[in-house]
Amino acid sequence: MQFGIGVEHALHSLFYLVDLPKNKTVGIKKIAEINNLADPYLSKVFSKLSKAGIVRSTPGTKGGYELAKDPEDISFWDIIEAIEGPSNFFQCVETRKDNIFVEDKSIFTKECPCLIKVVILEAEELFRNSLRSKSLRWLHEKVKKDFSAKTKNSISDWTKAI
C-alpha cells in the first residue's frame, strides 16, 4: 500500500487553511506558493477535496478556498479517502476457489469467508480508525506549538494579507 503524493500535498496545504478567519478564502495560487507547488496540480487536489466536502470554493476574483467543516471534524482518513478513493487495499479474488486440493467448492459461501481476507480487512480497519482519530485540528495544534514566534507571525501576516 502506498498513498500518492497528493495526500501529503493536501495535508500540508490544508494545515494553513486552519488559520484563516471564518468566511475568508484563499486562492489556489497563494496556497500553492506556501509549499512551492504548481497551482494547476494543486487545483486538481483541491477539486477532490471539494467534492468530498472538506473544502468549499468561492468563484470570482475575490474567490478561493476555505475549509467546509471545522478542522476537528476533518480527519486524516477523510483527506486520504478524498484523494485516493474509498477502495480497500487488499483485493481478494477468492484464489482458494481454484485450489486443486479443494474437493467441494460449494463450501465457499458468505458464511465461510476467506480467513486471509478477514484478517487483512480487520487490519485495514484498524489502520483507518487510527487515521480517523487524528484531525486537521490535532495536526495544527501539535505542529504549530513548536513554530518560532517569527514563523507564527509570518503565518499571521499571510492570513491577514489574503
C-alpha positions in Angstrom: 0.0 0.0 0.0 1.3 3.4 -0.9 -0.5 6.7 -1.0 0.1 9.2 -3.8 2.0 12.4 -3.1 -1.4 14.2 -3.4 -2.2 13.1 0.1 0.9 14.8 1.5 0.3 17.9 -0.5 -3.4 18.1 0.6 -2.4 17.7 4.3 0.3 20.4 4.2 -1.9 22.8 2.2 -5.0 22.3 4.4 -2.8 22.9 7.5 -2.7 26.7 6.7 -6.4 27.0 6.0 -7.0 26.3 9.7 -5.6 29.8 10.4 -8.0 31.6 8.0 -10.7 33.6 9.7 -14.3 32.4 9.1 -15.7 33.2 5.7 -12.3 34.2 4.3 -11.0 32.4 1.3 -7.6 32.0 -0.3 -6.8 31.4 -4.0 -5.1 28.2 -5.1 -2.1 30.2 -6.3 -1.5 31.5 -2.8 -1.9 28.0 -1.3 0.5 26.6 -3.9 3.1 29.2 -3.1 3.3 28.0 0.5 4.8 24.6 -0.4 6.2 25.7 -3.8 3.7 23.6 -5.8 2.3 24.1 -9.2 -1.1 25.6 -8.9 -2.7 23.6 -11.8 -1.6 20.4 -10.0 -2.8 21.7 -6.6 -6.1 22.8 -8.2 -6.8 19.1 -9.1 -6.1 18.1 -5.5 -8.4 20.7 -4.2 -11.1 19.7 -6.6 -11.1 16.3 -5.0 -11.2 17.8 -1.5 -14.1 20.0 -2.6 -16.1 17.0 -4.0 -15.5 15.3 -0.6 -16.9 18.3 1.3 -13.6 19.1 3.0 -13.1 22.5 1.4 -15.5 24.8 -0.5 -14.7 27.2 -3.2 -16.0 30.6 -3.9 -15.7 31.7 -7.6 -14.6 35.1 -8.8 -11.6 37.4 -8.4 -12.0 37.6 -4.7 -12.8 33.8 -4.5 -10.8 30.9 -3.3 -10.9 28.1 -0.9 -11.9 27.7 2.7 -12.5 24.7 5.0 -16.0 23.4 4.6 -16.0 22.0 8.1 -14.4 22.7 11.5 -10.8 21.4 11.5 -11.6 19.0 14.3 -14.2 17.3 12.0 -11.7 16.7 9.2 -9.8 13.5 9.9 -6.6 12.3 8.2 -8.7 9.5 6.8 -11.2 11.9 5.3 -8.4 13.6 3.4 -6.8 10.3 2.3 -10.1 8.9 1.1 -10.9 12.2 -0.8 -7.6 12.0 -2.7 -7.2 8.2 -3.1 -10.7 7.0 -3.2 -12.6 4.6 -1.0 -11.4 1.2 -2.1 -9.8 -1.5 0.1 -6.1 -2.0 0.0 -6.5 -5.8 -0.3 -8.4 -7.1 -3.3 -9.4 -10.6 -2.6 -10.1 -12.6 -5.8 -11.0 -15.8 -4.0 -7.9 -17.7 -5.1 -9.0 -20.5 -2.7 -11.8 -21.4 -5.1 -9.3 -22.5 -7.7 -7.1 -24.6 -5.4 -6.5 -28.1 -6.7 -7.0 -29.6 -3.3 -10.5 -28.3 -2.7 -13.0 -31.1 -3.4 -16.2 -29.3 -2.7 -16.3 -25.7 -3.9 -19.8 -25.2 -2.5 -18.3 -24.6 0.9 -17.3 -21.1 -0.2 -20.2 -19.0 0.9 -20.6 -15.7 2.8 -20.9 -17.8 6.0 -17.4 -19.2 5.2 -15.3 -16.1 4.3 -11.6 -16.4 3.4 -9.7 -16.1 6.6 -6.9 -14.3 4.9 -9.3 -11.7 3.7 -10.9 -11.4 7.1 -7.6 -10.8 8.8 -6.3 -8.3 6.3 -9.6 -6.3 6.3 -9.5 -6.2 10.1 -6.0 -4.7 9.9 -7.2 -2.2 7.3 -10.0 -1.1 9.5 -7.6 -0.6 12.5 -5.4 1.4 10.2 -8.3 3.6 9.0 -9.6 4.1 12.6 -6.1 5.3 13.6 -6.2 7.8 10.9 -9.8 8.8 11.7 -8.7 9.6 15.2 -6.3 12.3 14.0 -7.9 15.5 12.8 -6.6 18.6 11.0 -7.1 20.5 14.3 -4.9 17.9 16.1 -2.2 18.3 13.4 -2.4 22.0 13.6 -2.0 22.1 17.4 0.8 19.6 17.5 2.9 21.3 14.9 2.2 25.0 15.3 3.1 25.0 19.0 6.7 24.3 18.0 6.9 27.1 15.5 9.1 30.0 16.3 7.5 33.4 17.1 8.8 34.6 13.7 7.1 31.8 11.9 3.9 32.3 13.7 4.0 36.0 12.9 4.7 35.2 9.2 1.7 32.9 9.1 -0.5 35.5 10.8 0.7 38.2 8.3 0.0 35.8 5.4 -3.6 35.2 6.5 -4.1 39.0 7.0 -2.8 39.8 3.6 -5.2 37.5 1.8 
